[in-house]
Amino acid sequence: MFDRQSIVVLSLLAAAAVLVPVSNTMTAPGSVFHVSDHLVPLLGKYLCFALLALSVDLIWGFCGILSLGHGAFFALGGYAMGMYLMRQVGARGVYADPVLPDFMVFLNWKELPWFWNGFDWFPFAALMVLAVPGILAFVFGWFAFRSRVTGVYLSIMTQAMTFALMLAFFRNDMGFGGNNGLTDFKDILGFPVQAGSTRIVLFVLSAVALAGGYMLCRWIVQSKLGKVLVAVRDAESRTRFLGYRVENYKLAVFTLSGMLAGLAGALYVPQVGIINPSEFAPANSIEVVIWVAVGGRGTLAGAILGALVVNAGKTWFTGALPEFWLFALGGLFVFVTLLMPRGILGAATDLWGRTRRRRPDPTPQGLPSAAE
């Protein structure tokens, strides 16, 4: 499991988990090494996106399942965490209702819906963060893979799934805040969400979750299960002919991927302070696929790299040239597809390999080598 790539990834994440809090709390605000309070949750958001990209790379890069709806699992995990955070507001809301969130009081709800029960307890909410996306992924995958839906048809179905959920969550009568979503969070586990120390802890937890998700995915792809997944990706019919229940393998990895995406969403919400139906938008899921393609599909580390690079570029573009961001994103995807089909990490690996092969032999001509 701990090959060179894994050591590099885990070392960088460990360094980030240590250096960012130190730079935020122990350096002067005017120092070049200072990480501002605004930058800490932004970097934490990037790490959550990297975990989401990792979940997509697990199924797309190693099993050939191109999901254009993983934003749904991400959003469901975020809503589960948002519901917990809303239950912690209590009487501190605008309408001072000790039980109902503000949007329910505004919409004249008389009692808390049954599916909100239990979300005032953090262990239950944490369980739902994984269970709700996992159940949806399992049910969807059960019907899709048992019906042997593959390729572009499966991709369209995943896109339709997240679009349908987006339309449903936009409705006020669903009980999830409608188009405004869930926001105005106060605290998490008794700690103020907006406090600098809380944001640092959330950043570190995001780094730890990303490292754990990477190690889990790395273990899977290097195990016998991973070999079967690659066989399914490269020759599904032949793998089925050899006696493997292909649909079971695809269902298992798709469910796990959905749970990882839900965990990413749960860590994302308290750091950005809001969750609304726009997170279900199909464009968001398509953008995740672009992250993976840019970084390098089927490498795991490339998915992390692509998420970080593209979102850092998005932050700069939307601040400096907001009207050109979508053009830049589309151009980047076309450029990578045509000129770097293996992504940034694959191109860097190829370049390093060519450099090593061109390196001259250090043994002087005409002299015997040490072996002789």
C-alpha positions, 0 to 999 in steps of 0.5 A: 500500500505504501508505495512512493506515490502513497508516501508523497500524498500522505506526507503532503497531507500531513504537512498541510494538516500541521503547517496551515494551523501553525501559519494561521495561529503562530505567524503575524497577519502581515507575514508572507507565511501567514494563512488568513482566517478566510483562507483556512475554510477555503483550503478545507473546501478544496480538500473536501472536493479532493475527497469527492474527486477521489470517490469518482476516480475509484469507480471511473478510473478502476471500474469504468463507471462514469457517474455524472451524478455524484453531486447527489451523494455529496449533497445528501451527506451535506444535508445530513450534516446541515440538519444536525447543525440546524437542530443545534440552533434551537431558540437562538434562531430569528423566531426563537423556536426551540424545536423548529428551524426558522424556515419551518416557522416562516412556512407555518409548519406546526411540528417537526417532520418525522425524518428530522427526528434524531438529528439533534444527536451527533452520532445519529447524524454522522451515521446518516451522513454515510447511510443516506448516500450509501443507501441511494447508491446501493438502490440505484446500483442494484437496479442499474447493474442488475439490468446491465446498464453500462456506458453512456446510458448509465451516465445519463441515468446518474445525471437524471437522478441528481437532476430529479433530486435537485427539483425535489429539494427546491420544493418548500414542502419537502422540509429541507428549506427549499431554494434557500437550503439550510444556513445560519449555523451556530455551533457544532458539538458545542463549538462555534462554527465561525470560530477560528479554532473550529475552522482549523479543526475542520480543516485538519479533519478534512485532511485526515478524511482525505488521507483515510479515503486515499488509503482505503481506495489504494488498498482496494485497487491493490487488492484482488478486488481491485484486479477484478475491478480493472478486469471489469473496466477493460473487458466486462463480458470476458470477466463475466464469462470467467464466472465473476458476478460482475454486478456485485463488484460494481455495486459494492464499489459504487456504494462505497464511492457514494459513501465517500462522496457523502462524507466529503459533503458533510465536511464541506457544509460547516466550512462554507456555512450553507447547503442548498439544492444547487449542490445537486446541479448536474453541472457540478457532477460534470465538473468533478469528472473534469477534475479527475480527467485533468489530474489523471484518471485511474491514479487516485493521486491525480484526482486529488491533484486535479481537484486542487488545481482546478478549484484553485484556478476557479477561485482566481478566475471567478475573482479576476475574470468571472465571465471567462471561467466556464470558457477556461474550464471547457478549454482546459478539458479539451486541452487535456483530452487531446494533448494530455489524455493521462492528465497532469500526473500521467504526463509528468510520469511520462516526462520523468520516464523519458528523462531517465531513459535519456540520461547518459551511462556514467560508465566511461567508454573503453573502461570495464564496468564494476561487474566485469 
